[in-house]
Amino acid sequence: MPTPDNWRKSSYSGEGDGNACVEVAATITHTSIRDSKAPSRATLTFPTPTFSTFLEALKKHPHP
């Protein structure tokens, strides 16, 4: 599972200090995401292939 040193902010963090984003941590088998404004709250963790499929679907059908 993720450790404190492998979280990184999304490349779409926004301007300024980048507080309007999610953070991602990946291991070989799982990818986790969390809200950068509340990192101690809930974390969602997915098998890496599932998360990759999700990202590819977002790229094909972006939200307006």
N, CA, C and O atoms as a CHARMM CRD file, in Angstrom:
* protein
*
  256
    1    1 MET  N      0.83400  -1.18700   0.00000 PROA 1      0.00000
    2    1 MET  CA     0.00000   0.00000   0.00000 PROA 1      0.00000
    3    1 MET  C      0.87900   1.25200   0.00000 PROA 1      0.00000
    4    1 MET  O      2.08600   1.16300   0.22600 PROA 1      0.00000
    5    2 PRO  N      0.27900   2.41700  -0.25200 PROA 2      0.00000
    6    2 PRO  CA     1.07800   3.63000  -0.37900 PROA 2      0.00000
    7    2 PRO  C      1.76600   4.00700   0.93400 PROA 2      0.00000
    8    2 PRO  O      1.26700   3.73400   2.02500 PROA 2      0.00000
    9    3 THR  N      2.90900   4.63100   0.78900 PROA 3      0.00000
   10    3 THR  CA     3.62300   5.18800   1.92800 PROA 3      0.00000
   11    3 THR  C      3.63300   6.70200   1.76600 PROA 3      0.00000
   12    3 THR  O      3.40700   7.19500   0.66100 PROA 3      0.00000
   13    4 PRO  N      3.88500   7.45000   2.82600 PROA 4      0.00000
   14    4 PRO  CA     3.83300   8.91800   2.72100 PROA 4      0.00000
   15    4 PRO  C      4.75100   9.50500   1.66100 PROA 4      0.00000
   16    4 PRO  O      4.46600  10.58500   1.14300 PROA 4      0.00000
   17    5 ASP  N      5.83600   8.83300   1.32400 PROA 5      0.00000
   18    5 ASP  CA     6.78000   9.40700   0.36900 PROA 5      0.00000
   19    5 ASP  C      6.47300   9.09300  -1.09100 PROA 5      0.00000
   20    5 ASP  O      7.16100   9.60900  -1.97100 PROA 5      0.00000
   21    6 ASN  N      5.47100   8.27200  -1.38300 PROA 6      0.00000
   22    6 ASN  CA     5.20300   8.00600  -2.79600 PROA 6      0.00000
   23    6 ASN  C      3.91800   8.64300  -3.31500 PROA 6      0.00000
   24    6 ASN  O      3.46300   8.29200  -4.40400 PROA 6      0.00000
   25    7 TRP  N      3.32100   9.56900  -2.56800 PROA 7      0.00000
   26    7 TRP  CA     2.17900  10.32800  -3.06700 PROA 7      0.00000
   27    7 TRP  C      2.68200  11.45000  -3.95800 PROA 7      0.00000
   28    7 TRP  O      3.67700  12.10000  -3.63700 PROA 7      0.00000
   29    8 ARG  N      2.00200  11.68200  -5.07400 PROA 8      0.00000
   30    8 ARG  CA     2.33600  12.82300  -5.94200 PROA 8      0.00000
   31    8 ARG  C      1.04800  13.50500  -6.36500 PROA 8      0.00000
   32    8 ARG  O     -0.00400  12.87400  -6.46800 PROA 8      0.00000
   33    9 LYS  N      1.14700  14.79700  -6.60800 PROA 9      0.00000
   34    9 LYS  CA    -0.03300  15.55800  -7.01300 PROA 9      0.00000
   35    9 LYS  C     -0.29900  15.37600  -8.49400 PROA 9      0.00000
   36    9 LYS  O      0.61700  15.17200  -9.29100 PROA 9      0.00000
   37   10 SER  N     -1.55900  15.45300  -8.83800 PROA 10     0.00000
   38   10 SER  CA    -1.97200  15.37300 -10.22700 PROA 10     0.00000
   39   10 SER  C     -1.31200  16.48000 -11.03100 PROA 10     0.00000
   40   10 SER  O     -1.03300  17.55800 -10.50700 PROA 10     0.00000
   41   11 SER  N     -1.06600  16.21200 -12.29600 PROA 11     0.00000
   42   11 SER  CA    -0.50800  17.24900 -13.17100 PROA 11     0.00000
   43   11 SER  C     -1.52600  18.34200 -13.46600 PROA 11     0.00000
   44   11 SER  O     -1.17800  19.37500 -14.03800 PROA 11     0.00000
   45   12 TYR  N     -2.78200  18.12300 -13.08100 PROA 12     0.00000
   46   12 TYR  CA    -3.84000  19.11800 -13.25700 PROA 12     0.00000
   47   12 TYR  C     -4.17800  19.76600 -11.92200 PROA 12     0.00000
   48   12 TYR  O     -5.35200  19.94600 -11.59800 PROA 12     0.00000
   49   13 SER  N     -3.16500  20.11400 -11.15200 PROA 13     0.00000
   50   13 SER  CA    -3.36600  20.62500  -9.80100 PROA 13     0.00000
   51   13 SER  C     -3.93700  22.03600  -9.74700 PROA 13     0.00000
   52   13 SER  O     -4.42600  22.45900  -8.69900 PROA 13     0.00000
   53   14 GLY  N     -3.88800  22.74200 -10.81200 PROA 14     0.00000
   54   14 GLY  CA    -4.37600  24.11200 -10.79400 PROA 14     0.00000
   55   14 GLY  C     -3.25600  25.08100 -10.46500 PROA 14     0.00000
   56   14 GLY  O     -2.10700  24.68400 -10.26800 PROA 14     0.00000
   57   15 GLU  N     -3.60300  26.34000 -10.41000 PROA 15     0.00000
   58   15 GLU  CA    -2.61100  27.38400 -10.17600 PROA 15     0.00000
   59   15 GLU  C     -2.31400  27.54400  -8.69500 PROA 15     0.00000
   60   15 GLU  O     -2.95300  26.92200  -7.84500 PROA 15     0.00000
   61   16 GLY  N     -1.33500  28.38800  -8.40200 PROA 16     0.00000
   62   16 GLY  CA    -0.97600  28.64500  -7.00800 PROA 16     0.00000
   63   16 GLY  C     -0.27200  27.45200  -6.39900 PROA 16     0.00000
   64   16 GLY  O      0.64600  26.88800  -6.99600 PROA 16     0.00000
   65   17 ASP  N     -0.70000  27.07100  -5.21400 PROA 17     0.00000
   66   17 ASP  CA    -0.02700  25.97000  -4.52800 PROA 17     0.00000
   67   17 ASP  C     -0.62200  24.60900  -4.88100 PROA 17     0.00000
   68   17 ASP  O     -0.23300  23.60100  -4.29100 PROA 17     0.00000
   69   18 GLY  N     -1.54900  24.56000  -5.82200 PROA 18     0.00000
   70   18 GLY  CA    -2.07400  23.28900  -6.30500 PROA 18     0.00000
   71   18 GLY  C     -2.95300  22.55800  -5.32100 PROA 18     0.00000
   72   18 GLY  O     -2.86400  21.33500  -5.20900 PROA 18     0.00000
   73   19 ASN  N     -3.80100  23.27300  -4.60100 PROA 19     0.00000
   74   19 ASN  CA    -4.65000  22.62200  -3.60400 PROA 19     0.00000
   75   19 ASN  C     -5.93200  22.03300  -4.17600 PROA 19     0.00000
   76   19 ASN  O     -6.64600  21.31800  -3.47300 PROA 19     0.00000
   77   20 ALA  N     -6.23400  22.31600  -5.42700 PROA 20     0.00000
   78   20 ALA  CA    -7.47200  21.82200  -6.01500 PROA 20     0.00000
   79   20 ALA  C     -7.19000  20.58400  -6.85600 PROA 20     0.00000
   80   20 ALA  O     -7.37400  20.59300  -8.07300 PROA 20     0.00000
   81   21 CYS  N     -6.74900  19.53600  -6.20700 PROA 21     0.00000
   82   21 CYS  CA    -6.38700  18.35900  -6.98700 PROA 21     0.00000
   83   21 CYS  C     -6.50300  17.08000  -6.17100 PROA 21     0.00000
   84   21 CYS  O     -6.88700  17.07900  -5.00200 PROA 21     0.00000
   85   22 VAL  N     -6.16200  16.02100  -6.83000 PROA 22     0.00000
   86   22 VAL  CA    -6.03800  14.73300  -6.15600 PROA 22     0.00000
   87   22 VAL  C     -4.57000  14.35500  -6.13600 PROA 22     0.00000
   88   22 VAL  O     -3.76900  14.86300  -6.92000 PROA 22     0.00000
   89   23 GLU  N     -4.23500  13.45800  -5.22800 PROA 23     0.00000
   90   23 GLU  CA    -2.89100  12.91000  -5.16700 PROA 23     0.00000
   91   23 GLU  C     -2.98500  11.42800  -5.51600 PROA 23     0.00000
   92   23 GLU  O     -3.98300  10.76900  -5.22700 PROA 23     0.00000
   93   24 VAL  N     -1.93500  10.92400  -6.13600 PROA 24     0.00000
   94   24 VAL  CA    -1.90400   9.54500  -6.59200 PROA 24     0.00000
   95   24 VAL  C     -0.66300   8.86800  -6.03200 PROA 24     0.00000
   96   24 VAL  O      0.41900   9.45500  -5.99000 PROA 24     0.00000
   97   25 ALA  N     -0.83600   7.62700  -5.60500 PROA 25     0.00000
   98   25 ALA  CA     0.29300   6.79600  -5.18900 PROA 25     0.00000
   99   25 ALA  C      0.13400   5.44200  -5.86700 PROA 25     0.00000
  100   25 ALA  O     -0.94300   4.84600  -5.84100 PROA 25     0.00000
  101   26 ALA  N      1.20200   4.97100  -6.46700 PROA 26     0.00000
  102   26 ALA  CA     1.11400   3.70700  -7.19800 PROA 26     0.00000
  103   26 ALA  C      2.14900   2.71300  -6.69400 PROA 26     0.00000
  104   26 ALA  O      3.28000   3.07200  -6.36700 PROA 26     0.00000
  105   27 THR  N      1.73500   1.47100  -6.64100 PROA 27     0.00000
  106   27 THR  CA     2.64900   0.35600  -6.41000 PROA 27     0.00000
  107   27 THR  C      2.53500  -0.53800  -7.63600 PROA 27     0.00000
  108   27 THR  O      1.80600  -0.20500  -8.57100 PROA 27     0.00000
  109   28 ILE  N      3.21700  -1.63000  -7.65200 PROA 28     0.00000
  110   28 ILE  CA     3.14800  -2.52800  -8.80500 PROA 28     0.00000
  111   28 ILE  C      1.73900  -3.08000  -8.97500 PROA 28     0.00000
  112   28 ILE  O      1.28900  -3.28700 -10.10200 PROA 28     0.00000
  113   29 THR  N      1.04200  -3.32100  -7.88000 PROA 29     0.00000
  114   29 THR  CA    -0.26300  -3.98300  -7.96100 PROA 29     0.00000
  115   29 THR  C     -1.46300  -3.07900  -7.74900 PROA 29     0.00000
  116   29 THR  O     -2.56800  -3.43600  -8.15700 PROA 29     0.00000
  117   30 HSD  N     -1.28500  -1.91100  -7.12000 PROA 30     0.00000
  118   30 HSD  CA    -2.42700  -1.04800  -6.78500 PROA 30     0.00000
  119   30 HSD  C     -2.11900   0.42300  -7.04100 PROA 30     0.00000
  120   30 HSD  O     -0.96700   0.85300  -6.99700 PROA 30     0.00000
  121   31 THR  N     -3.17600   1.18100  -7.30900 PROA 31     0.00000
  122   31 THR  CA    -3.09100   2.63300  -7.43300 PROA 31     0.00000
  123   31 THR  C     -4.09600   3.22800  -6.46300 PROA 31     0.00000
  124   31 THR  O     -5.25600   2.81900  -6.42300 PROA 31     0.00000
  125   32 SER  N     -3.63400   4.20500  -5.67800 PROA 32     0.00000
  126   32 SER  CA    -4.49200   4.85900  -4.68400 PROA 32     0.00000
  127   32 SER  C     -4.62800   6.32900  -5.02800 PROA 32     0.00000
  128   32 SER  O     -3.70400   6.94000  -5.56500 PROA 32     0.00000
  129   33 ILE  N     -5.79200   6.89400  -4.71300 PROA 33     0.00000
  130   33 ILE  CA    -6.02200   8.32100  -4.90000 PROA 33     0.00000
  131   33 ILE  C     -6.61700   8.89400  -3.62100 PROA 33     0.00000
  132   33 ILE  O     -7.29200   8.19500  -2.86600 PROA 33     0.00000
  133   34 ARG  N     -6.35200  10.18600  -3.39100 PROA 34     0.00000
  134   34 ARG  CA    -6.90200  10.88000  -2.22800 PROA 34     0.00000
  135   34 ARG  C     -7.02900  12.36200  -2.55000 PROA 34     0.00000
  136   34 ARG  O     -6.41500  12.85600  -3.49700 PROA 34     0.00000
  137   35 ASP  N     -7.81800  13.05800  -1.76700 PROA 35     0.00000
  138   35 ASP  CA    -8.02100  14.49700  -1.91000 PROA 35     0.00000
  139   35 ASP  C     -6.84100  15.21500  -1.26900 PROA 35     0.00000
  140   35 ASP  O     -6.53100  14.97200  -0.10200 PROA 35     0.00000
  141   36 SER  N     -6.18200  16.09000  -2.00900 PROA 36     0.00000
  142   36 SER  CA    -5.01900  16.78700  -1.47000 PROA 36     0.00000
  143   36 SER  C     -5.37600  17.74400  -0.33400 PROA 36     0.00000
  144   36 SER  O     -4.52400  18.08100   0.48800 PROA 36     0.00000
  145   37 LYS  N     -6.63500  18.18100  -0.29100 PROA 37     0.00000
  146   37 LYS  CA    -7.05900  19.09000   0.78500 PROA 37     0.00000
  147   37 LYS  C     -7.32800  18.34900   2.09000 PROA 37     0.00000
  148   37 LYS  O     -7.34300  18.96200   3.15800 PROA 37     0.00000
  149   38 ALA  N     -7.53700  17.04900   2.01600 PROA 38     0.00000
  150   38 ALA  CA    -7.84700  16.25000   3.20500 PROA 38     0.00000
  151   38 ALA  C     -7.14200  14.89300   3.11000 PROA 38     0.00000
  152   38 ALA  O     -7.80700  13.86100   3.02700 PROA 38     0.00000
  153   39 PRO  N     -5.81400  14.88100   3.12100 PROA 39     0.00000
  154   39 PRO  CA    -5.08900  13.63600   2.89300 PROA 39     0.00000
  155   39 PRO  C     -5.28000  12.56600   3.96700 PROA 39     0.00000
  156   39 PRO  O     -5.05200  11.38400   3.71200 PROA 39     0.00000
  157   40 SER  N     -5.68800  12.96600   5.13900 PROA 40     0.00000
  158   40 SER  CA    -5.88100  11.96000   6.19300 PROA 40     0.00000
  159   40 SER  C     -7.26300  11.32100   6.14700 PROA 40     0.00000
  160   40 SER  O     -7.54000  10.38700   6.90000 PROA 40     0.00000
  161   41 ARG  N     -8.11700  11.80900   5.28300 PROA 41     0.00000
  162   41 ARG  CA    -9.45200  11.22300   5.13400 PROA 41     0.00000
  163   41 ARG  C     -9.39100  10.03100   4.20300 PROA 41     0.00000
  164   41 ARG  O     -8.31900   9.45800   4.00800 PROA 41     0.00000
  165   42 ALA  N    -10.48400   9.65600   3.64300 PROA 42     0.00000
  166   42 ALA  CA   -10.60000   8.43500   2.83900 PROA 42     0.00000
  167   42 ALA  C     -9.63400   8.39200   1.66100 PROA 42     0.00000
  168   42 ALA  O     -9.37400   9.40100   1.00600 PROA 42     0.00000
  169   43 THR  N     -9.12300   7.22000   1.41900 PROA 43     0.00000
  170   43 THR  CA    -8.28300   6.92200   0.26500 PROA 43     0.00000
  171   43 THR  C     -8.96000   5.81700  -0.53100 PROA 43     0.00000
  172   43 THR  O     -9.43000   4.82900   0.03200 PROA 43     0.00000
  173   44 LEU  N     -9.00300   5.99300  -1.83200 PROA 44     0.00000
  174   44 LEU  CA    -9.55700   4.95800  -2.70700 PROA 44     0.00000
  175   44 LEU  C     -8.40100   4.19100  -3.32700 PROA 44     0.00000
  176   44 LEU  O     -7.45900   4.79400  -3.84100 PROA 44     0.00000
  177   45 THR  N     -8.46600   2.86600  -3.28000 PROA 45     0.00000
  178   45 THR  CA    -7.40800   2.03700  -3.83000 PROA 45     0.00000
  179   45 THR  C     -8.00400   1.03600  -4.81600 PROA 45     0.00000
  180   45 THR  O     -9.00600   0.37800  -4.53600 PROA 45     0.00000
  181   46 PHE  N     -7.36100   0.94300  -5.97400 PROA 46     0.00000
  182   46 PHE  CA    -7.82900   0.07900  -7.05200 PROA 46     0.00000
  183   46 PHE  C     -6.69000  -0.79700  -7.52700 PROA 46     0.00000
  184   46 PHE  O     -5.52800  -0.40400  -7.42100 PROA 46     0.00000
  185   47 PRO  N     -6.99800  -1.98900  -8.05300 PROA 47     0.00000
  186   47 PRO  CA    -5.96300  -2.74900  -8.74500 PROA 47     0.00000
  187   47 PRO  C     -5.45300  -1.89800  -9.91700 PROA 47     0.00000
  188   47 PRO  O     -6.25100  -1.24800 -10.59100 PROA 47     0.00000
  189   48 THR  N     -4.15900  -1.89300 -10.16400 PROA 48     0.00000
  190   48 THR  CA    -3.58400  -1.03000 -11.19100 PROA 48     0.00000
  191   48 THR  C     -4.23200  -1.21000 -12.56700 PROA 48     0.00000
  192   48 THR  O     -4.49600  -0.20600 -13.22800 PROA 48     0.00000
  193   49 PRO  N     -4.50400  -2.43100 -13.03100 PROA 49     0.00000
  194   49 PRO  CA    -5.15700  -2.55700 -14.34600 PROA 49     0.00000
  195   49 PRO  C     -6.54200  -1.89600 -14.39000 PROA 49     0.00000
  196   49 PRO  O     -6.91700  -1.32000 -15.41100 PROA 49     0.00000
  197   50 THR  N     -7.28400  -1.97200 -13.31600 PROA 50     0.00000
  198   50 THR  CA    -8.61000  -1.35000 -13.25400 PROA 50     0.00000
  199   50 THR  C     -8.49100   0.16200 -13.33100 PROA 50     0.00000
  200   50 THR  O     -9.25800   0.80800 -14.04400 PROA 50     0.00000
  201   51 PHE  N     -7.53800   0.73300 -12.60700 PROA 51     0.00000
  202   51 PHE  CA    -7.34000   2.17500 -12.61600 PROA 51     0.00000
  203   51 PHE  C     -6.88300   2.64400 -13.99800 PROA 51     0.00000
  204   51 PHE  O     -7.31200   3.69700 -14.47100 PROA 51     0.00000
  205   52 SER  N     -6.02700   1.87700 -14.63400 PROA 52     0.00000
  206   52 SER  CA    -5.56700   2.22000 -15.98500 PROA 52     0.00000
  207   52 SER  C     -6.72400   2.23500 -16.97700 PROA 52     0.00000
  208   52 SER  O     -6.81000   3.12700 -17.82100 PROA 52     0.00000
  209   53 THR  N     -7.60800   1.25600 -16.87800 PROA 53     0.00000
  210   53 THR  CA    -8.79300   1.20400 -17.74300 PROA 53     0.00000
  211   53 THR  C     -9.68600   2.41800 -17.50100 PROA 53     0.00000
  212   53 THR  O    -10.21200   3.00100 -18.44900 PROA 53     0.00000
  213   54 PHE  N     -9.85600   2.79700 -16.24800 PROA 54     0.00000
  214   54 PHE  CA   -10.64200   3.97700 -15.88000 PROA 54     0.00000
  215   54 PHE  C    -10.04500   5.24100 -16.51600 PROA 54     0.00000
  216   54 PHE  O    -10.77400   6.04300 -17.10000 PROA 54     0.00000
  217   55 LEU  N     -8.73400   5.42000 -16.40700 PROA 55     0.00000
  218   55 LEU  CA    -8.09000   6.60200 -16.98600 PROA 55     0.00000
  219   55 LEU  C     -8.24000   6.64200 -18.50100 PROA 55     0.00000
  220   55 LEU  O     -8.49700   7.70200 -19.07200 PROA 55     0.00000
  221   56 GLU  N     -8.08300   5.50800 -19.14800 PROA 56     0.00000
  222   56 GLU  CA    -8.24100   5.45300 -20.60800 PROA 56     0.00000
  223   56 GLU  C     -9.66600   5.83300 -21.01800 PROA 56     0.00000
  224   56 GLU  O     -9.86000   6.51300 -22.02600 PROA 56     0.00000
  225   57 ALA  N    -10.66000   5.39600 -20.24300 PROA 57     0.00000
  226   57 ALA  CA   -12.04800   5.75800 -20.53900 PROA 57     0.00000
  227   57 ALA  C    -12.25600   7.26100 -20.38600 PROA 57     0.00000
  228   57 ALA  O    -12.97200   7.87100 -21.17900 PROA 57     0.00000
  229   58 LEU  N    -11.63800   7.85900 -19.37700 PROA 58     0.00000
  230   58 LEU  CA   -11.75400   9.30900 -19.19500 PROA 58     0.00000
  231   58 LEU  C    -11.14500  10.06900 -20.36800 PROA 58     0.00000
  232   58 LEU  O    -11.68200  11.08900 -20.80000 PROA 58     0.00000
  233   59 LYS  N    -10.04500   9.57900 -20.87300 PROA 59     0.00000
  234   59 LYS  CA    -9.38700  10.24300 -22.00400 PROA 59     0.00000
  235   59 LYS  C    -10.25700  10.18000 -23.25900 PROA 59     0.00000
  236   59 LYS  O    -10.26600  11.11800 -24.05600 PROA 59     0.00000
  237   60 LYS  N    -10.98300   9.08600 -23.43600 PROA 60     0.00000
  238   60 LYS  CA   -11.84000   8.92200 -24.60100 PROA 60     0.00000
  239   60 LYS  C    -13.11900   9.71500 -24.49800 PROA 60     0.00000
  240   60 LYS  O    -13.65900  10.16600 -25.50900 PROA 60     0.00000
  241   61 HSD  N    -13.61200   9.89100 -23.27800 PROA 61     0.00000
  242   61 HSD  CA   -14.89600  10.55400 -23.04700 PROA 61     0.00000
  243   61 HSD  C    -14.75600  11.60000 -21.93600 PROA 61     0.00000
  244   61 HSD  O    -15.31400  11.43100 -20.85200 PROA 61     0.00000
  245   62 PRO  N    -14.01300  12.67800 -22.20200 PROA 62     0.00000
  246   62 PRO  CA   -13.81000  13.69600 -21.15800 PROA 62     0.00000
  247   62 PRO  C    -15.11100  14.38800 -20.78300 PROA 62     0.00000
  248   62 PRO  O    -16.00500  14.56200 -21.61200 PROA 62     0.00000
  249   63 HSD  N    -15.19400  14.76900 -19.54900 PROA 63     0.00000
  250   63 HSD  CA   -16.36000  15.50900 -19.04500 PROA 63     0.00000
  251   63 HSD  C    -16.25700  16.93500 -19.54400 PROA 63     0.00000
  252   63 HSD  O    -15.18000  17.53100 -19.49300 PROA 63     0.00000
  253   64 PRO  N    -17.37200  17.50200 -20.03200 PROA 64     0.00000
  254   64 PRO  CA   -17.32600  18.88700 -20.55900 PROA 64     0.00000
  255   64 PRO  C    -17.03500  19.90700 -19.49400 PROA 64     0.00000
  256   64 PRO  O    -16.96600  21.10100 -19.78400 PROA 64     0.00000
